[in-house]
Amino acid sequence: MLKIGGMRKVNPELMAFIFAAVSKDTPAEGAILSVMIIPVTIKCFACGRTGTREDSEFMCPYCGSRNVHLLSGLELSIEVLEVESSLLNHE
Ligand SMILES: [Zn+2]
């Protein structure tokens, strides 16, 4: 599982392509890469609300204030790399 913060602007299809390229000729070849986009969560100091944004605008989704604090959305980590055992043992 690859967790990607919404602020990273990473293309999941591009990540899958890169993963396929780097995993070639390794035991991970053929593994499915799961990519999870983490929504951008913003705490607004102007109206006090917390919200999420689908885009990467650093702005309150409710009042439009830029006096905000980013709570999440910068993650970029491979959480779990799951390899289907059926793929490895398939005759
Ligand atoms: Zn606000």
PDB file of the backbone (N, CA, C, O) and the ligand in Angstrom, with CONECT records:
HET     ZN  A 101       1
ATOM      1  N   MET A   1       0.850  -1.195   0.000  1.00  0.00           N
ATOM      2  CA  MET A   1       0.000   0.000   0.000  1.00  0.00           C
ATOM      3  C   MET A   1       0.876   1.232   0.000  1.00  0.00           C
ATOM      4  O   MET A   1       1.727   1.414   0.871  1.00  0.00           O
ATOM      5  N   LEU A   2       0.657   2.059  -0.973  1.00  0.00           N
ATOM      6  CA  LEU A   2       1.408   3.304  -1.057  1.00  0.00           C
ATOM      7  C   LEU A   2       0.472   4.444  -0.672  1.00  0.00           C
ATOM      8  O   LEU A   2      -0.521   4.703  -1.352  1.00  0.00           O
ATOM      9  N   LYS A   3       0.799   5.118   0.419  1.00  0.00           N
ATOM     10  CA  LYS A   3      -0.028   6.246   0.861  1.00  0.00           C
ATOM     11  C   LYS A   3       0.564   7.532   0.312  1.00  0.00           C
ATOM     12  O   LYS A   3       1.739   7.835   0.520  1.00  0.00           O
ATOM     13  N   ILE A   4      -0.260   8.267  -0.380  1.00  0.00           N
ATOM     14  CA  ILE A   4       0.220   9.510  -0.984  1.00  0.00           C
ATOM     15  C   ILE A   4      -0.659  10.660  -0.536  1.00  0.00           C
ATOM     16  O   ILE A   4      -1.878  10.617  -0.704  1.00  0.00           O
ATOM     17  N   GLY A   5      -0.055  11.676   0.028  1.00  0.00           N
ATOM     18  CA  GLY A   5      -0.815  12.859   0.424  1.00  0.00           C
ATOM     19  C   GLY A   5      -1.298  13.597  -0.801  1.00  0.00           C
ATOM     20  O   GLY A   5      -0.598  13.661  -1.811  1.00  0.00           O
ATOM     21  N   GLY A   6      -2.501  14.160  -0.716  1.00  0.00           N
ATOM     22  CA  GLY A   6      -3.076  14.888  -1.840  1.00  0.00           C
ATOM     23  C   GLY A   6      -2.202  16.039  -2.300  1.00  0.00           C
ATOM     24  O   GLY A   6      -2.261  16.432  -3.466  1.00  0.00           O
ATOM     25  N   MET A   7      -1.390  16.587  -1.405  1.00  0.00           N
ATOM     26  CA  MET A   7      -0.531  17.706  -1.764  1.00  0.00           C
ATOM     27  C   MET A   7       0.614  17.278  -2.671  1.00  0.00           C
ATOM     28  O   MET A   7       1.247  18.120  -3.307  1.00  0.00           O
ATOM     29  N   ARG A   8       0.884  15.991  -2.737  1.00  0.00           N
ATOM     30  CA  ARG A   8       2.030  15.515  -3.508  1.00  0.00           C
ATOM     31  C   ARG A   8       1.787  15.538  -5.003  1.00  0.00           C
ATOM     32  O   ARG A   8       2.738  15.520  -5.786  1.00  0.00           O
ATOM     33  N   LYS A   9       0.539  15.578  -5.408  1.00  0.00           N
ATOM     34  CA  LYS A   9       0.202  15.589  -6.828  1.00  0.00           C
ATOM     35  C   LYS A   9       0.854  14.434  -7.567  1.00  0.00           C
ATOM     36  O   LYS A   9       1.421  14.615  -8.645  1.00  0.00           O
ATOM     37  N   VAL A  10       0.773  13.261  -6.989  1.00  0.00           N
ATOM     38  CA  VAL A  10       1.351  12.088  -7.625  1.00  0.00           C
ATOM     39  C   VAL A  10       0.274  11.376  -8.422  1.00  0.00           C
ATOM     40  O   VAL A  10      -0.845  11.188  -7.944  1.00  0.00           O
ATOM     41  N   ASN A  11       0.613  10.987  -9.621  1.00  0.00           N
ATOM     42  CA  ASN A  11      -0.306  10.261 -10.485  1.00  0.00           C
ATOM     43  C   ASN A  11      -0.230   8.772 -10.142  1.00  0.00           C
ATOM     44  O   ASN A  11       0.815   8.154 -10.348  1.00  0.00           O
ATOM     45  N   PRO A  12      -1.318   8.177  -9.621  1.00  0.00           N
ATOM     46  CA  PRO A  12      -1.275   6.763  -9.235  1.00  0.00           C
ATOM     47  C   PRO A  12      -0.896   5.850 -10.379  1.00  0.00           C
ATOM     48  O   PRO A  12      -0.199   4.856 -10.176  1.00  0.00           O
ATOM     49  N   GLU A  13      -1.350   6.175 -11.589  1.00  0.00           N
ATOM     50  CA  GLU A  13      -1.013   5.340 -12.742  1.00  0.00           C
ATOM     51  C   GLU A  13       0.479   5.413 -13.047  1.00  0.00           C
ATOM     52  O   GLU A  13       1.097   4.423 -13.438  1.00  0.00           O
ATOM     53  N   LEU A  14       1.046   6.605 -12.862  1.00  0.00           N
ATOM     54  CA  LEU A  14       2.478   6.770 -13.082  1.00  0.00           C
ATOM     55  C   LEU A  14       3.260   5.986 -12.031  1.00  0.00           C
ATOM     56  O   LEU A  14       4.270   5.354 -12.341  1.00  0.00           O
ATOM     57  N   MET A  15       2.784   6.034 -10.778  1.00  0.00           N
ATOM     58  CA  MET A  15       3.446   5.283  -9.707  1.00  0.00           C
ATOM     59  C   MET A  15       3.420   3.790  -9.999  1.00  0.00           C
ATOM     60  O   MET A  15       4.413   3.098  -9.775  1.00  0.00           O
ATOM     61  N   ALA A  16       2.290   3.282 -10.499  1.00  0.00           N
ATOM     62  CA  ALA A  16       2.170   1.862 -10.828  1.00  0.00           C
ATOM     63  C   ALA A  16       3.140   1.496 -11.943  1.00  0.00           C
ATOM     64  O   ALA A  16       3.728   0.415 -11.937  1.00  0.00           O
ATOM     65  N   PHE A  17       3.300   2.403 -12.894  1.00  0.00           N
ATOM     66  CA  PHE A  17       4.222   2.172 -14.009  1.00  0.00           C
ATOM     67  C   PHE A  17       5.660   2.114 -13.494  1.00  0.00           C
ATOM     68  O   PHE A  17       6.433   1.242 -13.891  1.00  0.00           O
ATOM     69  N   ILE A  18       6.013   3.051 -12.605  1.00  0.00           N
ATOM     70  CA  ILE A  18       7.363   3.093 -12.043  1.00  0.00           C
ATOM     71  C   ILE A  18       7.621   1.842 -11.201  1.00  0.00           C
ATOM     72  O   ILE A  18       8.703   1.257 -11.251  1.00  0.00           O
ATOM     73  N   PHE A  19       6.606   1.445 -10.428  1.00  0.00           N
ATOM     74  CA  PHE A  19       6.740   0.254  -9.591  1.00  0.00           C
ATOM     75  C   PHE A  19       6.997  -0.978 -10.447  1.00  0.00           C
ATOM     76  O   PHE A  19       7.843  -1.808 -10.113  1.00  0.00           O
ATOM     77  N   ALA A  20       6.267  -1.094 -11.546  1.00  0.00           N
ATOM     78  CA  ALA A  20       6.446  -2.237 -12.442  1.00  0.00           C
ATOM     79  C   ALA A  20       7.862  -2.250 -13.009  1.00  0.00           C
ATOM     80  O   ALA A  20       8.458  -3.312 -13.186  1.00  0.00           O
ATOM     81  N   ALA A  21       8.394  -1.063 -13.291  1.00  0.00           N
ATOM     82  CA  ALA A  21       9.733  -0.963 -13.867  1.00  0.00           C
ATOM     83  C   ALA A  21      10.808  -1.348 -12.851  1.00  0.00           C
ATOM     84  O   ALA A  21      11.732  -2.093 -13.178  1.00  0.00           O
ATOM     85  N   VAL A  22      10.690  -0.842 -11.621  1.00  0.00           N
ATOM     86  CA  VAL A  22      11.731  -1.099 -10.617  1.00  0.00           C
ATOM     87  C   VAL A  22      11.633  -2.501 -10.036  1.00  0.00           C
ATOM     88  O   VAL A  22      12.621  -3.019  -9.515  1.00  0.00           O
ATOM     89  N   SER A  23      10.436  -3.138 -10.116  1.00  0.00           N
ATOM     90  CA  SER A  23      10.278  -4.466  -9.537  1.00  0.00           C
ATOM     91  C   SER A  23      10.618  -5.572 -10.534  1.00  0.00           C
ATOM     92  O   SER A  23      10.622  -6.753 -10.188  1.00  0.00           O
ATOM     93  N   LYS A  24      10.903  -5.177 -11.765  1.00  0.00           N
ATOM     94  CA  LYS A  24      11.209  -6.178 -12.790  1.00  0.00           C
ATOM     95  C   LYS A  24      12.446  -6.981 -12.384  1.00  0.00           C
ATOM     96  O   LYS A  24      13.425  -6.415 -11.897  1.00  0.00           O
ATOM     97  N   ASP A  25      12.401  -8.286 -12.584  1.00  0.00           N
ATOM     98  CA  ASP A  25      13.503  -9.188 -12.240  1.00  0.00           C
ATOM     99  C   ASP A  25      13.784  -9.243 -10.742  1.00  0.00           C
ATOM    100  O   ASP A  25      14.877  -9.637 -10.335  1.00  0.00           O
ATOM    101  N   THR A  26      12.812  -8.855  -9.918  1.00  0.00           N
ATOM    102  CA  THR A  26      12.916  -9.016  -8.469  1.00  0.00           C
ATOM    103  C   THR A  26      11.729  -9.883  -8.037  1.00  0.00           C
ATOM    104  O   THR A  26      10.790 -10.078  -8.809  1.00  0.00           O
ATOM    105  N   PRO A  27      11.770 -10.409  -6.789  1.00  0.00           N
ATOM    106  CA  PRO A  27      10.621 -11.207  -6.310  1.00  0.00           C
ATOM    107  C   PRO A  27       9.308 -10.440  -6.328  1.00  0.00           C
ATOM    108  O   PRO A  27       8.235 -11.043  -6.318  1.00  0.00           O
ATOM    109  N   ALA A  28       9.386  -9.111  -6.356  1.00  0.00           N
ATOM    110  CA  ALA A  28       8.167  -8.296  -6.337  1.00  0.00           C
ATOM    111  C   ALA A  28       7.560  -8.135  -7.724  1.00  0.00           C
ATOM    112  O   ALA A  28       6.486  -7.551  -7.872  1.00  0.00           O
ATOM    113  N   GLU A  29       8.251  -8.654  -8.744  1.00  0.00           N
ATOM    114  CA  GLU A  29       7.724  -8.509 -10.099  1.00  0.00           C
ATOM    115  C   GLU A  29       6.336  -9.125 -10.203  1.00  0.00           C
ATOM    116  O   GLU A  29       6.125 -10.249  -9.747  1.00  0.00           O
ATOM    117  N   GLY A  30       5.408  -8.419 -10.785  1.00  0.00           N
ATOM    118  CA  GLY A  30       4.045  -8.917 -10.934  1.00  0.00           C
ATOM    119  C   GLY A  30       3.151  -8.576  -9.764  1.00  0.00           C
ATOM    120  O   GLY A  30       1.942  -8.806  -9.817  1.00  0.00           O
ATOM    121  N   ALA A  31       3.740  -8.020  -8.686  1.00  0.00           N
ATOM    122  CA  ALA A  31       2.920  -7.639  -7.542  1.00  0.00           C
ATOM    123  C   ALA A  31       2.040  -6.448  -7.912  1.00  0.00           C
ATOM    124  O   ALA A  31       2.404  -5.616  -8.743  1.00  0.00           O
ATOM    125  N   ILE A  32       0.896  -6.391  -7.285  1.00  0.00           N
ATOM    126  CA  ILE A  32      -0.008  -5.274  -7.529  1.00  0.00           C
ATOM    127  C   ILE A  32       0.317  -4.170  -6.528  1.00  0.00           C
ATOM    128  O   ILE A  32       0.385  -4.412  -5.323  1.00  0.00           O
ATOM    129  N   LEU A  33       0.513  -2.985  -7.027  1.00  0.00           N
ATOM    130  CA  LEU A  33       0.784  -1.851  -6.143  1.00  0.00           C
ATOM    131  C   LEU A  33      -0.533  -1.176  -5.777  1.00  0.00           C
ATOM    132  O   LEU A  33      -1.269  -0.704  -6.643  1.00  0.00           O
ATOM    133  N   SER A  34      -0.812  -1.142  -4.480  1.00  0.00           N
ATOM    134  CA  SER A  34      -2.016  -0.452  -4.016  1.00  0.00           C
ATOM    135  C   SER A  34      -1.637   0.973  -3.657  1.00  0.00           C
ATOM    136  O   SER A  34      -0.731   1.199  -2.855  1.00  0.00           O
ATOM    137  N   VAL A  35      -2.322   1.919  -4.242  1.00  0.00           N
ATOM    138  CA  VAL A  35      -2.017   3.318  -3.972  1.00  0.00           C
ATOM    139  C   VAL A  35      -3.211   3.958  -3.287  1.00  0.00           C
ATOM    140  O   VAL A  35      -4.347   3.827  -3.745  1.00  0.00           O
ATOM    141  N   MET A  36      -2.951   4.643  -2.200  1.00  0.00           N
ATOM    142  CA  MET A  36      -4.016   5.305  -1.457  1.00  0.00           C
ATOM    143  C   MET A  36      -3.714   6.796  -1.401  1.00  0.00           C
ATOM    144  O   MET A  36      -2.667   7.212  -0.904  1.00  0.00           O
ATOM    145  N   ILE A  37      -4.627   7.583  -1.907  1.00  0.00           N
ATOM    146  CA  ILE A  37      -4.441   9.030  -1.852  1.00  0.00           C
ATOM    147  C   ILE A  37      -5.046   9.549  -0.549  1.00  0.00           C
ATOM    148  O   ILE A  37      -6.228   9.344  -0.272  1.00  0.00           O
ATOM    149  N   ILE A  38      -4.217  10.222   0.240  1.00  0.00           N
ATOM    150  CA  ILE A  38      -4.682  10.783   1.503  1.00  0.00           C
ATOM    151  C   ILE A  38      -5.270  12.169   1.228  1.00  0.00           C
ATOM    152  O   ILE A  38      -4.593  13.019   0.650  1.00  0.00           O
ATOM    153  N   PRO A  39      -6.517  12.407   1.633  1.00  0.00           N
ATOM    154  CA  PRO A  39      -7.072  13.737   1.387  1.00  0.00           C
ATOM    155  C   PRO A  39      -6.322  14.813   2.161  1.00  0.00           C
ATOM    156  O   PRO A  39      -5.779  14.563   3.237  1.00  0.00           O
ATOM    157  N   VAL A  40      -6.302  15.999   1.600  1.00  0.00           N
ATOM    158  CA  VAL A  40      -5.683  17.128   2.279  1.00  0.00           C
ATOM    159  C   VAL A  40      -6.637  17.610   3.370  1.00  0.00           C
ATOM    160  O   VAL A  40      -7.758  18.025   3.076  1.00  0.00           O
ATOM    161  N   THR A  41      -6.195  17.557   4.626  1.00  0.00           N
ATOM    162  CA  THR A  41      -7.026  18.004   5.737  1.00  0.00           C
ATOM    163  C   THR A  41      -6.490  19.333   6.251  1.00  0.00           C
ATOM    164  O   THR A  41      -5.302  19.472   6.541  1.00  0.00           O
ATOM    165  N   ILE A  42      -7.377  20.293   6.357  1.00  0.00           N
ATOM    166  CA  ILE A  42      -6.991  21.657   6.711  1.00  0.00           C
ATOM    167  C   ILE A  42      -7.753  22.122   7.946  1.00  0.00           C
ATOM    168  O   ILE A  42      -8.967  21.943   8.039  1.00  0.00           O
ATOM    169  N   LYS A  43      -7.044  22.712   8.878  1.00  0.00           N
ATOM    170  CA  LYS A  43      -7.657  23.363  10.035  1.00  0.00           C
ATOM    171  C   LYS A  43      -7.605  24.862   9.782  1.00  0.00           C
ATOM    172  O   LYS A  43      -6.543  25.431   9.532  1.00  0.00           O
ATOM    173  N   CYS A  44      -8.779  25.490   9.853  1.00  0.00           N
ATOM    174  CA  CYS A  44      -8.845  26.917   9.557  1.00  0.00           C
ATOM    175  C   CYS A  44      -8.814  27.727  10.853  1.00  0.00           C
ATOM    176  O   CYS A  44      -9.569  27.456  11.787  1.00  0.00           O
ATOM    177  N   PHE A  45      -7.933  28.717  10.892  1.00  0.00           N
ATOM    178  CA  PHE A  45      -7.844  29.579  12.081  1.00  0.00           C
ATOM    179  C   PHE A  45      -8.885  30.697  12.023  1.00  0.00           C
ATOM    180  O   PHE A  45      -9.226  31.276  13.054  1.00  0.00           O
ATOM    181  N   ALA A  46      -9.389  31.002  10.836  1.00  0.00           N
ATOM    182  CA  ALA A  46     -10.342  32.101  10.667  1.00  0.00           C
ATOM    183  C   ALA A  46     -11.736  31.707  11.152  1.00  0.00           C
ATOM    184  O   ALA A  46     -12.364  32.449  11.907  1.00  0.00           O
ATOM    185  N   CYS A  47     -12.229  30.523  10.713  1.00  0.00           N
ATOM    186  CA  CYS A  47     -13.578  30.115  11.104  1.00  0.00           C
ATOM    187  C   CYS A  47     -13.563  28.933  12.068  1.00  0.00           C
ATOM    188  O   CYS A  47     -14.610  28.544  12.585  1.00  0.00           O
ATOM    189  N   GLY A  48     -12.387  28.358  12.315  1.00  0.00           N
ATOM    190  CA  GLY A  48     -12.248  27.315  13.318  1.00  0.00           C
ATOM    191  C   GLY A  48     -12.660  25.930  12.854  1.00  0.00           C
ATOM    192  O   GLY A  48     -12.630  24.980  13.636  1.00  0.00           O
ATOM    193  N   ARG A  49     -13.046  25.803  11.589  1.00  0.00           N
ATOM    194  CA  ARG A  49     -13.498  24.507  11.101  1.00  0.00           C
ATOM    195  C   ARG A  49     -12.341  23.704  10.492  1.00  0.00           C
ATOM    196  O   ARG A  49     -11.305  24.242  10.100  1.00  0.00           O
ATOM    197  N   THR A  50     -12.574  22.403  10.438  1.00  0.00           N
ATOM    198  CA  THR A  50     -11.609  21.506   9.821  1.00  0.00           C
ATOM    199  C   THR A  50     -12.269  20.833   8.628  1.00  0.00           C
ATOM    200  O   THR A  50     -13.380  20.315   8.734  1.00  0.00           O
ATOM    201  N   GLY A  51     -11.596  20.842   7.522  1.00  0.00           N
ATOM    202  CA  GLY A  51     -12.182  20.238   6.334  1.00  0.00           C
ATOM    203  C   GLY A  51     -11.125  19.603   5.454  1.00  0.00           C
ATOM    204  O   GLY A  51      -9.924  19.755   5.681  1.00  0.00           O
ATOM    205  N   THR A  52     -11.593  18.892   4.451  1.00  0.00           N
ATOM    206  CA  THR A  52     -10.675  18.263   3.507  1.00  0.00           C
ATOM    207  C   THR A  52     -10.873  18.863   2.123  1.00  0.00           C
ATOM    208  O   THR A  52     -11.943  19.370   1.786  1.00  0.00           O
ATOM    209  N   ARG A  53      -9.822  18.791   1.342  1.00  0.00           N
ATOM    210  CA  ARG A  53      -9.889  19.295  -0.022  1.00  0.00           C
ATOM    211  C   ARG A  53      -9.436  18.210  -0.980  1.00  0.00           C
ATOM    212  O   ARG A  53      -8.488  17.476  -0.701  1.00  0.00           O
ATOM    213  N   GLU A  54     -10.115  18.115  -2.103  1.00  0.00           N
ATOM    214  CA  GLU A  54      -9.716  17.160  -3.130  1.00  0.00           C
ATOM    215  C   GLU A  54      -8.516  17.705  -3.908  1.00  0.00           C
ATOM    216  O   GLU A  54      -7.648  16.946  -4.339  1.00  0.00           O
ATOM    217  N   ASP A  55      -8.479  18.995  -4.078  1.00  0.00           N
ATOM    218  CA  ASP A  55      -7.365  19.597  -4.791  1.00  0.00           C
ATOM    219  C   ASP A  55      -6.275  19.973  -3.787  1.00  0.00           C
ATOM    220  O   ASP A  55      -6.373  19.624  -2.610  1.00  0.00           O
ATOM    221  N   SER A  56      -5.263  20.664  -4.227  1.00  0.00           N
ATOM    222  CA  SER A  56      -4.153  20.980  -3.340  1.00  0.00           C
ATOM    223  C   SER A  56      -4.120  22.464  -2.988  1.00  0.00           C
ATOM    224  O   SER A  56      -3.065  22.988  -2.628  1.00  0.00           O
ATOM    225  N   GLU A  57      -5.272  23.155  -3.088  1.00  0.00           N
ATOM    226  CA  GLU A  57      -5.325  24.561  -2.699  1.00  0.00           C
ATOM    227  C   GLU A  57      -5.130  24.678  -1.191  1.00  0.00           C
ATOM    228  O   GLU A  57      -5.821  24.017  -0.415  1.00  0.00           O
ATOM    229  N   PHE A  58      -4.191  25.515  -0.785  1.00  0.00           N
ATOM    230  CA  PHE A  58      -3.899  25.714   0.633  1.00  0.00           C
ATOM    231  C   PHE A  58      -4.826  26.807   1.155  1.00  0.00           C
ATOM    232  O   PHE A  58      -4.408  27.930   1.436  1.00  0.00           O
ATOM    233  N   MET A  59      -6.126  26.429   1.275  1.00  0.00           N
ATOM    234  CA  MET A  59      -7.154  27.425   1.557  1.00  0.00           C
ATOM    235  C   MET A  59      -8.323  26.747   2.265  1.00  0.00           C
ATOM    236  O   MET A  59      -8.614  25.580   2.004  1.00  0.00           O
ATOM    237  N   CYS A  60      -8.996  27.474   3.162  1.00  0.00           N
ATOM    238  CA  CYS A  60     -10.141  26.915   3.871  1.00  0.00           C
ATOM    239  C   CYS A  60     -11.277  26.595   2.895  1.00  0.00           C
ATOM    240  O   CYS A  60     -11.672  27.456   2.108  1.00  0.00           O
ATOM    241  N   PRO A  61     -11.812  25.356   2.938  1.00  0.00           N
ATOM    242  CA  PRO A  61     -12.898  25.006   2.011  1.00  0.00           C
ATOM    243  C   PRO A  61     -14.219  25.684   2.366  1.00  0.00           C
ATOM    244  O   PRO A  61     -15.145  25.672   1.555  1.00  0.00           O
ATOM    245  N   TYR A  62     -14.330  26.272   3.553  1.00  0.00           N
ATOM    246  CA  TYR A  62     -15.589  26.869   3.997  1.00  0.00           C
ATOM    247  C   TYR A  62     -15.607  28.381   3.793  1.00  0.00           C
ATOM    248  O   TYR A  62     -16.534  28.918   3.185  1.00  0.00           O
ATOM    249  N   CYS A  63     -14.580  29.070   4.303  1.00  0.00           N
ATOM    250  CA  CYS A  63     -14.608  30.533   4.248  1.00  0.00           C
ATOM    251  C   CYS A  63     -13.580  31.111   3.283  1.00  0.00           C
ATOM    252  O   CYS A  63     -13.572  32.317   3.036  1.00  0.00           O
ATOM    253  N   GLY A  64     -12.712  30.257   2.734  1.00  0.00           N
ATOM    254  CA  GLY A  64     -11.762  30.742   1.742  1.00  0.00           C
ATOM    255  C   GLY A  64     -10.518  31.394   2.325  1.00  0.00           C
ATOM    256  O   GLY A  64      -9.666  31.892   1.589  1.00  0.00           O
ATOM    257  N   SER A  65     -10.415  31.390   3.666  1.00  0.00           N
ATOM    258  CA  SER A  65      -9.252  32.008   4.298  1.00  0.00           C
ATOM    259  C   SER A  65      -7.989  31.196   4.026  1.00  0.00           C
ATOM    260  O   SER A  65      -8.028  29.969   3.935  1.00  0.00           O
ATOM    261  N   ARG A  66      -6.877  31.901   3.898  1.00  0.00           N
ATOM    262  CA  ARG A  66      -5.601  31.209   3.740  1.00  0.00           C
ATOM    263  C   ARG A  66      -4.865  31.112   5.077  1.00  0.00           C
ATOM    264  O   ARG A  66      -3.723  30.655   5.137  1.00  0.00           O
ATOM    265  N   ASN A  67      -5.528  31.545   6.138  1.00  0.00           N
ATOM    266  CA  ASN A  67      -4.954  31.431   7.487  1.00  0.00           C
ATOM    267  C   ASN A  67      -5.267  30.032   8.019  1.00  0.00           C
ATOM    268  O   ASN A  67      -6.077  29.873   8.932  1.00  0.00           O
ATOM    269  N   VAL A  68      -4.625  29.034   7.447  1.00  0.00           N
ATOM    270  CA  VAL A  68      -4.953  27.651   7.740  1.00  0.00           C
ATOM    271  C   VAL A  68      -3.702  26.857   8.106  1.00  0.00           C
ATOM    272  O   VAL A  68      -2.569  27.251   7.830  1.00  0.00           O
ATOM    273  N   HIS A  69      -3.969  25.722   8.739  1.00  0.00           N
ATOM    274  CA  HIS A  69      -2.891  24.820   9.127  1.00  0.00           C
ATOM    275  C   HIS A  69      -3.146  23.469   8.465  1.00  0.00           C
ATOM    276  O   HIS A  69      -4.255  22.939   8.522  1.00  0.00           O
ATOM    277  N   LEU A  70      -2.118  22.922   7.844  1.00  0.00           N
ATOM    278  CA  LEU A  70      -2.258  21.647   7.155  1.00  0.00           C
ATOM    279  C   LEU A  70      -2.115  20.499   8.158  1.00  0.00           C
ATOM    280  O   LEU A  70      -1.066  20.336   8.781  1.00  0.00           O
ATOM    281  N   LEU A  71      -3.190  19.700   8.307  1.00  0.00           N
ATOM    282  CA  LEU A  71      -3.164  18.580   9.249  1.00  0.00           C
ATOM    283  C   LEU A  71      -2.635  17.310   8.612  1.00  0.00           C
ATOM    284  O   LEU A  71      -1.894  16.555   9.240  1.00  0.00           O
ATOM    285  N   SER A  72      -3.011  17.076   7.372  1.00  0.00           N
ATOM    286  CA  SER A  72      -2.513  15.898   6.671  1.00  0.00           C
ATOM    287  C   SER A  72      -2.556  16.161   5.183  1.00  0.00           C
ATOM    288  O   SER A  72      -3.190  17.114   4.730  1.00  0.00           O
ATOM    289  N   GLY A  73      -1.890  15.325   4.432  1.00  0.00           N
ATOM    290  CA  GLY A  73      -1.890  15.500   2.991  1.00  0.00           C
ATOM    291  C   GLY A  73      -0.486  15.500   2.405  1.00  0.00           C
ATOM    292  O   GLY A  73      -0.323  15.593   1.189  1.00  0.00           O
ATOM    293  N   LEU A  74       0.531  15.397   3.258  1.00  0.00           N
ATOM    294  CA  LEU A  74       1.907  15.378   2.768  1.00  0.00           C
ATOM    295  C   LEU A  74       2.523  13.989   2.873  1.00  0.00           C
ATOM    296  O   LEU A  74       3.721  13.812   2.655  1.00  0.00           O
ATOM    297  N   GLU A  75       1.691  13.004   3.209  1.00  0.00           N
ATOM    298  CA  GLU A  75       2.222  11.658   3.355  1.00  0.00           C
ATOM    299  C   GLU A  75       2.723  11.112   2.018  1.00  0.00           C
ATOM    300  O   GLU A  75       2.130  11.350   0.966  1.00  0.00           O
ATOM    301  N   LEU A  76       3.789  10.402   2.088  1.00  0.00           N
ATOM    302  CA  LEU A  76       4.252   9.657   0.918  1.00  0.00           C
ATOM    303  C   LEU A  76       5.058   8.488   1.459  1.00  0.00           C
ATOM    304  O   LEU A  76       6.257   8.612   1.707  1.00  0.00           O
ATOM    305  N   SER A  77       4.397   7.358   1.639  1.00  0.00           N
ATOM    306  CA  SER A  77       5.092   6.225   2.226  1.00  0.00           C
ATOM    307  C   SER A  77       4.516   4.918   1.702  1.00  0.00           C
ATOM    308  O   SER A  77       3.324   4.815   1.410  1.00  0.00           O
ATOM    309  N   ILE A  78       5.369   3.944   1.593  1.00  0.00           N
ATOM    310  CA  ILE A  78       4.897   2.613   1.249  1.00  0.00           C
ATOM    311  C   ILE A  78       4.550   1.920   2.555  1.00  0.00           C
ATOM    312  O   ILE A  78       5.433   1.603   3.352  1.00  0.00           O
ATOM    313  N   GLU A  79       3.259   1.686   2.773  1.00  0.00           N
ATOM    314  CA  GLU A  79       2.810   1.161   4.050  1.00  0.00           C
ATOM    315  C   GLU A  79       2.988  -0.353   4.110  1.00  0.00           C
ATOM    316  O   GLU A  79       3.670  -0.876   4.992  1.00  0.00           O
ATOM    317  N   VAL A  80       2.380  -1.033   3.183  1.00  0.00           N
ATOM    318  CA  VAL A  80       2.492  -2.484   3.148  1.00  0.00           C
ATOM    319  C   VAL A  80       2.666  -2.906   1.705  1.00  0.00           C
ATOM    320  O   VAL A  80       1.921  -2.477   0.823  1.00  0.00           O
ATOM    321  N   LEU A  81       3.633  -3.729   1.480  1.00  0.00           N
ATOM    322  CA  LEU A  81       3.783  -4.285   0.141  1.00  0.00           C
ATOM    323  C   LEU A  81       3.262  -5.718   0.176  1.00  0.00           C
ATOM    324  O   LEU A  81       3.900  -6.622   0.717  1.00  0.00           O
ATOM    325  N   GLU A  82       2.101  -5.894  -0.408  1.00  0.00           N
ATOM    326  CA  GLU A  82       1.473  -7.209  -0.384  1.00  0.00           C
ATOM    327  C   GLU A  82       1.771  -7.943  -1.681  1.00  0.00           C
ATOM    328  O   GLU A  82       1.516  -7.445  -2.777  1.00  0.00           O
ATOM    329  N   VAL A  83       2.303  -9.112  -1.526  1.00  0.00           N
ATOM    330  CA  VAL A  83       2.556  -9.956  -2.683  1.00  0.00           C
ATOM    331  C   VAL A  83       1.644 -11.173  -2.578  1.00  0.00           C
ATOM    332  O   VAL A  83       1.708 -11.942  -1.618  1.00  0.00           O
ATOM    333  N   GLU A  84       0.804 -11.325  -3.575  1.00  0.00           N
ATOM    334  CA  GLU A  84      -0.101 -12.473  -3.578  1.00  0.00           C
ATOM    335  C   GLU A  84       0.706 -13.755  -3.658  1.00  0.00           C
ATOM    336  O   GLU A  84       1.464 -13.959  -4.607  1.00  0.00           O
ATOM    337  N   SER A  85       0.545 -14.630  -2.653  1.00  0.00           N
ATOM    338  CA  SER A  85       1.304 -15.882  -2.647  1.00  0.00           C
ATOM    339  C   SER A  85       0.917 -16.762  -3.829  1.00  0.00           C
ATOM    340  O   SER A  85       1.721 -17.562  -4.307  1.00  0.00           O
ATOM    341  N   SER A  86      -0.326 -16.611  -4.299  1.00  0.00           N
ATOM    342  CA  SER A  86      -0.769 -17.415  -5.436  1.00  0.00           C
ATOM    343  C   SER A  86       0.025 -17.057  -6.694  1.00  0.00           C
ATOM    344  O   SER A  86       0.213 -17.892  -7.579  1.00  0.00           O
ATOM    345  N   LEU A  87       0.486 -15.810  -6.761  1.00  0.00           N
ATOM    346  CA  LEU A  87       1.270 -15.400  -7.922  1.00  0.00           C
ATOM    347  C   LEU A  87       2.653 -16.049  -7.885  1.00  0.00           C
ATOM    348  O   LEU A  87       3.189 -16.464  -8.913  1.00  0.00           O
ATOM    349  N   LEU A  88       3.226 -16.129  -6.666  1.00  0.00           N
ATOM    350  CA  LEU A  88       4.571 -16.674  -6.530  1.00  0.00           C
ATOM    351  C   LEU A  88       4.593 -18.184  -6.696  1.00  0.00           C
ATOM    352  O   LEU A  88       5.554 -18.735  -7.234  1.00  0.00           O
ATOM    353  N   ASN A  89       3.531 -18.867  -6.233  1.00  0.00           N
ATOM    354  CA  ASN A  89       3.531 -20.320  -6.231  1.00  0.00           C
ATOM    355  C   ASN A  89       2.860 -20.923  -7.456  1.00  0.00           C
ATOM    356  O   ASN A  89       2.790 -22.143  -7.606  1.00  0.00           O
ATOM    357  N   HIS A  90       2.372 -20.057  -8.321  1.00  0.00           N
ATOM    358  CA  HIS A  90       1.629 -20.566  -9.464  1.00  0.00           C
ATOM    359  C   HIS A  90       2.533 -21.378 -10.391  1.00  0.00           C
ATOM    360  O   HIS A  90       3.595 -20.916 -10.810  1.00  0.00           O
ATOM    361  N   GLU A  91       2.100 -22.570 -10.693  1.00  0.00           N
ATOM    362  CA  GLU A  91       2.892 -23.445 -11.581  1.00  0.00           C
ATOM    363  C   GLU A  91       2.556 -23.149 -13.035  1.00  0.00           C
ATOM    364  O   GLU A  91       3.113 -23.775 -13.938  1.00  0.00           O
TER     365      GLU A  91
HETATM  366 ZN    ZN A 101     -12.376  28.944   7.368  1.00  0.00          ZN2+
END
